[in-house]
């Protein structure tokens, strides 16, 4: 039996909206935001709630169009009225932050709750936070814990960290140190820097509140480990330094050489200022980077220095010798300090780092991340590695 005319037109309109949505999504993925905006607008005007929410996001961020927070809220409302949980969440954000509407925590909580009850993890976390902070809703730690648990079960990293905090402190809920550690571990496994840092300090609590200079690699003469310990001793003798300044030597190595270097530290009476962690992998390794204020590698020879790139990726300035193959890039980007691979050079690395002001260190941290992104990210890293390998082949 043929469809009535009205039903047939509705089916055609729906098909046209789906097609416009698909074209808009494809354009967005390709970075063509102007086309994405036009296609999403067509689909949204045809009544598609997901397209209406996406159109709101484009209007809010100014992608493909001029930023218009008020218009964004209008499209969120249309999508939210049809039950779209992402739009309900975005409305909550708009009211919480006062974007396109007057700030209103109670209304934010209302929209978060609607989305949270549909299982939206971001809304569950945000609602838990409003409840815990007594913003627009009554303070209720047990309800906050409930929403944090719900979001954490879906892998929401901020919720995992908040759950870890609540269980660890026992904020008017039963303290659960094992549950707290498990939550932080899951957040760390998801790549969260703060959680990885917390796991590192959990493993090495004596380092909490220390200013860490990190060496990470094989404990080997080629790496200049003995130079670093001697230079650290000389630096401590020559320069007034806070007792919190601490050298962390992380990595596996030859036991005889490690004992030799530990003996140097004992003889120079700085053993208490050095921690030997052994080999660090996974989240503990990344946590060590995130806990450090600088990474030090006075190596006598490094073809590429993967560990240097890893430090840069963690926004950690690098203090390296001019025998690390990528030292020129580091120097050009002001992402660290470069000196010769001898005792005076290594001591000078520490001295130059020590006299930098806080603003200079912040700039160097910013430069470290930019250096990694521009030179050693996935695409650029492959090209850099190819160039380094080519250079090494030519030298051999």
Secondary structure, DSSP 8 states (H G I E B T S, - for coil): ----HHHHHHHHHHHHHHHHHHHHHHHHHTT-HHHHHHHHHHHHHTT-HHHHHHHHHHHHHTSSS---HHHHHHHHHHHHHTT-HHHHHHHHHHHHHTSSS---HHHHHHHHHHHHHTT-HHHHHHHHHHHHHTSSS---HHHHHHHHHHHHHTT-HHHHHHHHHHHHHTSSS---HHHHHHHHHHHHHTT-HHHHHHHHHHHTGGGTT-EEEEEES-B-GGGTHHHHHHHHHHHHHHS---TTEEEEEES-B-HHHHHHHHHHHHHTT-GGGEEEEE---HHHHHHHHHHEEEEEE--S-BSS-HHHHHHHHTT--EEEETTBTTHHHHHHTTSEEEE-SSHHHHHHHHHHHHH--HHHHHHHHHHHHHHIIIIISHHHHHHHHHHHHHHHHHH-
